[in-house]
Amino acid sequence: MYVIKDESGKITGLSLTKILGAELANHQDPELRAFLELADPSLSASSQLQALDGASIRILEDLIDVLVDRGALIFTDLPEAAQQRLLERKMLRKMVRKEKGLPEPEDEFILSDDKIF
């Protein structure tokens, strides 16, 4: 990616190909980040971090499921607030699947040490 700058050195555009007057973009340049955020706020570092957080949370939930399944973790050993949050998220995902008409996984259960829920 190449940046196009005006006479004062301010970024005014981007190009995927090298054109006359364009210079190679430095992806760490704060001015480039500011230009991208102005064009599309979803490109901001905080927006990208927030999007990654959601995916990371799901990874942790899946990891907890695997550890409970294998007996390496007892769900009730987690702090009560963590248990509650995990159960809430699992129930909400189940509700979303139902709202969207998606099939329920056969092995779906609400987290518990003995899988009776």
N, C-alpha and C positions, 0 to 999 in steps of 0.2 A: 504494500500500500504506500502511496505517495501523498504528501501534503502539498497543497498549493497555498502560497502565502502572498500577502499584499506587500507593498513597498515598505511598510513599517515592520514586517515580519510576523504579522498576525495571520493565523490560519483562516483561510476563506473557503477552502474546499478540499476534497479528497479525490484521488484517482487510483484505480486498480493497476493502471499502466503508467509507465514513465512518460511524462509529457514535458514539453519545453517549460522550464522554470520550476518544475515540481522536484521535491527532494524526498528521499526515503524517509518514511515515518518512523519515529521512535515511539514504540507502544507504551513506554514508561513516561512519556512527556505529559506533564499535567495540563498543558495547553491543549494537547490533542484530546485528552479525556474530557476537558471542559467543552471543547467543540462538539464532541460526540454526544455528550449529555444534553447540550442545547438542541441538537438535531433530534435526539430521541432519548427522553429521560430514562427509559428502561435500560439504557446502556451504562448508566452510572454504576460505579463500583458497589455502592450500597444496594442498589436494585439487584445486581448480579449476585451479591452475597446473600441477600434475602432469598432469592430463588434457589441458591445452592443449599441454604439452611433447610428448606423443606425436604429436599432430596436426602440430605444427611440425616434428618430426623427419621425418615422412613427406613434408611439403612440401619439405624440404631434399633428401631422397633423390630425389624426383621432379625437382627442379631440377637436381641433379647428372646424372641420366639424360638430361635434355634437353640440357644443356651438352655431355655426352659425345657424344650423337647428332649434334649440330650441329658437332662438332669444335672447340668453343670451350674444351673442357677435356679434357686427357688424363688418364684415370683413374689411371694409374701415377704421375702428378705429385703426387697426393695423398699425404700421409704414410701410411706403411705401416699404422699403427694405424687410420687412417680407412678405408683400403681394406678392411682386415680386418673392421671393424665393419659397413661397408656390405654386404659380401658375406655376412656372417653373417645380417644382417637380411633380405636378399633371399632367402636359402635358407630361413630360418624362415617367411617369408610364403608361400613356395612349398609348404612342408610343411603349413602350416595350411590352405591352399587344398585340398591333396590330402586331408587328414583330413576336411574338411567336404564333400568331394565336389564342390567348385567347379571349373569348367572352367579349364584353363590358357589364358592369353592367347596368341594366335598369335605375337605378336612378343616373347614373354618370353625373356629371356636373362639370364644372370648378367653383371653389369657387367664390361666389358673394353673396351680400346681398339679391338680388332678384332672383337668380338662372337663369338668362336669358342667361348665356353663355353656 
